[in-house]
Amino acid sequence: MDLATQPVTAKHRDAYYWRLLATAASFTLFGLGGLCLRLLVFPLLSCLPGDAQTHRQRARHTVARLFWFFVRFMARTGVLTYDIQGAEKLGRPGQMIIANHPSLIDVVFLIGLVRHANCVVKQSLWQNPFTRGPLRRTDYISNDGSMDMLDAAADALKSGQTLIIFPEGTRTQPGQPPAFHRGAAAIALRGAKILTPVIIKVSPTTLTKAEPWYRIPNRRVHFSFRVGADIDPQTFAAQGPAPQASRKLNDYLHHYFIKELAEDERSAP
């Protein structure tokens, strides 16, 4: 239900106006942090010794720590709560982490959790003045849909990097099942040692596609992250030629997430 149709008294529940103010402060902090990284932090880090890989890892670690600070800031100011199950299974060499994408900030959680991970990110963020600096320094991969993108992602996995990817390519429409693109499956078959799903649930929904930051729900948002069992991509690679194997793996992942999300809904209080 749209917030505009809610009774005015409902907006006072769960510290609505405080959470609105804290949400505005959070997004202001995020934007200023991006500019600070680009104009101050990264130029200083570039003066430190080390080769290209060392500089890249240093940049990723810095971004991850700041992202986790951002998450903790939102939690401490009452914007959200969260729980994470199985985080110790994330961050292994050659591991491809795949997740559904219900909200704008779930990627912030995952990058904050996996300090040195690579990530396939939306192409438009490379033109955003608040995010393009960190993206270039971290050498994240632009999701432009090209073969070069697939090659870069597969090569990153082969070199032992951990890769985070959202197979939907964009945020899930509320009330709709996730729709996966086959590119993620193709990358997994070409380069991943292991494939690890992360099931993300947000209740109530917030920061969905085309939803402005100030349209906050009447109660505090809770993010739930559950790391699933590992999947061996070579099991699917042995089932036929690359296009066929990619289709089978993509179908498996699609149905896996639909099933897991449905089970979470049934078990919710």
C-alpha positions in Angstrom: 0.0 0.0 0.0 1.3 3.4 -0.9 2.3 5.6 2.0 0.1 8.4 0.8 -3.0 6.3 1.4 -1.9 5.5 5.0 -3.7 7.3 7.9 -1.6 10.1 9.2 -1.4 8.6 12.7 0.3 5.4 11.3 3.3 7.5 10.4 4.1 8.0 14.1 4.6 4.3 14.6 8.2 3.0 15.2 9.8 6.4 15.4 8.8 7.3 11.8 10.0 10.8 11.7 13.3 10.0 13.4 13.9 7.1 10.9 13.1 9.5 8.0 15.7 12.0 9.4 18.2 9.2 10.0 17.6 7.8 6.4 18.4 11.3 5.0 21.5 11.5 7.1 22.6 8.0 5.9 22.3 8.9 2.2 24.1 12.2 2.8 26.8 10.4 4.6 27.1 7.8 1.7 27.3 10.5 -0.9 29.9 12.6 1.0 31.9 9.4 1.7 32.0 8.6 -2.0 33.4 12.1 -2.8 35.8 11.9 0.1 37.2 8.6 -1.2 37.6 9.9 -4.7 39.1 13.3 -3.8 41.1 12.6 -0.7 41.5 8.9 0.5 42.4 7.2 -2.8 44.9 9.9 -3.9 46.6 9.4 -0.5 46.5 5.6 -0.8 48.0 5.8 -4.2 51.2 7.3 -2.7 51.7 4.1 -0.7 54.1 1.5 -2.1 52.9 -1.6 -3.9 52.1 -3.0 -7.3 48.7 -2.7 -9.1 47.3 -5.7 -7.3 48.3 -4.4 -3.9 46.7 -1.0 -4.6 43.5 -2.7 -5.9 43.2 -4.9 -2.7 43.9 -1.9 -0.5 41.1 0.1 -2.3 38.7 -2.8 -2.0 39.4 -3.2 1.7 38.9 0.5 2.3 35.6 0.5 0.5 34.4 -2.6 2.3 35.3 -1.1 5.7 33.4 2.1 4.9 30.4 0.2 3.6 30.3 -1.8 6.8 30.5 1.5 8.8 27.6 2.7 6.7 25.6 -0.4 7.6 26.4 0.0 11.3 25.5 3.7 11.2 22.0 2.8 9.8 21.6 0.1 12.4 22.6 2.3 15.3 20.4 5.2 14.2 17.4 2.9 14.0 17.0 2.8 10.2 17.3 -0.9 10.0 18.1 -4.2 11.8 19.8 -7.2 10.2 20.8 -10.8 10.8 23.4 -12.9 8.8 23.6 -16.6 8.8 26.7 -18.4 7.4 29.0 -15.4 6.7 32.0 -17.5 7.5 31.5 -19.4 4.2 32.0 -16.3 2.2 35.3 -14.9 0.8 37.0 -18.1 -0.5 39.4 -18.0 -3.5 37.6 -18.5 -6.8 34.2 -18.4 -5.1 31.3 -16.8 -7.0 28.7 -15.4 -4.6 25.2 -15.0 -6.2 22.3 -13.3 -4.5 18.9 -12.0 -5.2 18.5 -8.2 -5.3 15.5 -6.9 -3.3 16.9 -3.5 -2.2 19.4 -0.8 -3.2 21.7 -1.5 -0.3 22.0 -5.3 -0.2 25.2 -4.9 -2.3 26.5 -2.6 0.4 26.0 -5.4 3.0 27.7 -8.0 0.8 30.8 -5.9 -0.1 31.1 -4.9 3.6 31.0 -8.5 4.6 33.5 -9.8 2.0 36.4 -7.4 2.4 38.5 -8.2 -0.7 35.7 -9.3 -3.1 35.3 -8.2 -6.7 31.8 -7.3 -7.8 29.8 -6.9 -11.0 28.1 -3.6 -10.7 25.5 -1.7 -12.7 27.0 0.3 -15.6 25.2 3.5 -14.7 27.2 3.8 -11.4 30.3 4.4 -13.4 28.8 7.8 -14.5 27.7 8.7 -11.0 30.0 11.3 -9.4 29.6 9.8 -6.0 30.5 6.2 -7.0 32.7 6.3 -10.1 35.9 7.1 -8.1 35.6 4.1 -5.8 34.6 1.8 -8.7 37.6 2.7 -10.8 40.1 2.3 -7.9 38.6 -1.1 -6.8 38.6 -2.4 -10.4 35.1 -3.7 -10.1 33.5 -5.0 -13.3 30.9 -2.9 -15.2 27.8 -4.9 -16.1 27.6 -3.7 -19.7 26.4 -7.0 -21.1 29.4 -7.4 -23.3 31.6 -10.5 -23.9 34.4 -8.5 -22.4 32.4 -8.3 -19.1 31.9 -12.1 -19.1 35.7 -12.6 -19.9 36.7 -10.2 -17.1 34.4 -11.8 -14.5 35.6 -15.4 -15.5 39.3 -14.3 -15.4 38.8 -12.7 -12.0 37.5 -16.0 -10.6 40.3 -18.0 -12.3 42.9 -15.7 -10.7 41.5 -16.6 -7.2 39.3 -13.6 -6.6 35.9 -13.8 -4.9 33.2 -12.4 -7.1 29.8 -11.0 -6.1 27.1 -11.0 -8.7 23.4 -10.4 -8.8 22.0 -12.5 -11.7 18.8 -10.3 -12.0 20.9 -7.4 -13.1 18.5 -5.0 -11.4 16.4 -4.9 -8.3 13.5 -7.3 -7.9 10.0 -5.9 -8.3 8.1 -6.2 -5.0 5.8 -9.2 -5.0 7.5 -10.7 -8.1 9.9 -13.7 -8.2 13.5 -13.0 -9.2 14.2 -13.3 -12.9 17.8 -14.4 -13.6 19.8 -13.6 -16.7 22.0 -16.4 -18.1 25.2 -14.4 -18.0 25.9 -15.3 -14.3 25.6 -19.0 -15.1 27.9 -18.6 -18.0 30.5 -16.9 -15.8 30.2 -19.6 -13.2 30.8 -22.3 -15.7 33.8 -20.6 -17.2 35.7 -19.6 -14.1 34.2 -20.4 -10.7 35.6 -23.1 -8.4 32.5 -23.0 -6.3 29.2 -21.2 -6.4 27.6 -20.0 -3.2 24.0 -18.6 -3.1 23.0 -15.9 -0.6 19.2 -15.5 0.0 18.3 -12.0 0.9 15.0 -11.0 2.4 13.9 -7.5 3.3 10.8 -6.9 5.5 9.0 -4.6 4.9 10.3 -3.8 1.4 12.3 -0.6 1.0 14.6 1.0 -1.6 13.1 -1.1 -4.4 13.4 -0.3 -8.1 12.1 3.3 -8.8 11.3 3.9 -5.1 12.7 7.1 -3.7 14.8 7.0 -0.5 12.3 9.1 1.5 9.4 6.7 1.0 10.2 4.7 4.1 7.9 2.1 5.6 5.9 2.6 8.8 8.1 0.2 10.7 11.8 -0.4 10.9 13.3 -2.5 8.0 14.9 -5.9 8.7 17.5 -7.4 6.3 18.0 -11.1 6.5 21.0 -12.8 4.8 21.2 -16.6 4.7 24.2 -18.3 3.0 23.1 -21.5 1.3 25.0 -24.7 0.5 27.8 -24.6 -2.1 27.0 -25.6 -5.6 29.7 -27.2 -7.9 29.4 -25.6 -11.3 31.3 -28.5 -12.9 28.3 -30.8 -12.2 26.4 -28.7 -14.8 29.4 -28.3 -17.1 29.4 -32.0 -17.6 25.8 -32.1 -18.8 26.4 -30.8 -22.4 27.8 -28.0 -24.5 28.3 -24.6 -22.9 25.0 -23.0 -23.9 23.0 -26.0 -22.7 24.9 -26.2 -19.5 24.5 -22.5 -18.9 20.7 -22.8 -19.4 20.5 -25.7 -17.0 22.5 -24.0 -14.3 20.5 -20.8 -14.7 17.2 -22.7 -14.5 18.5 -24.5 -11.4 19.5 -21.3 -9.7 16.2 -19.6 -10.6 14.1 -22.4 -9.1 16.5 -22.6 -6.1 16.0 -19.0 -5.1 12.2 -19.1 -5.7 12.0 -22.2 -3.5 14.2 -20.7 -0.7 12.4 -17.4 -0.7 9.0 -19.1 -0.5 10.2 -21.2 2.4 11.4 -18.1 4.2 7.9 -16.5 3.7 6.2 -19.6 5.1 8.5 -19.7 8.2 8.1 -16.0 8.9 6.1 -15.2 12.0 
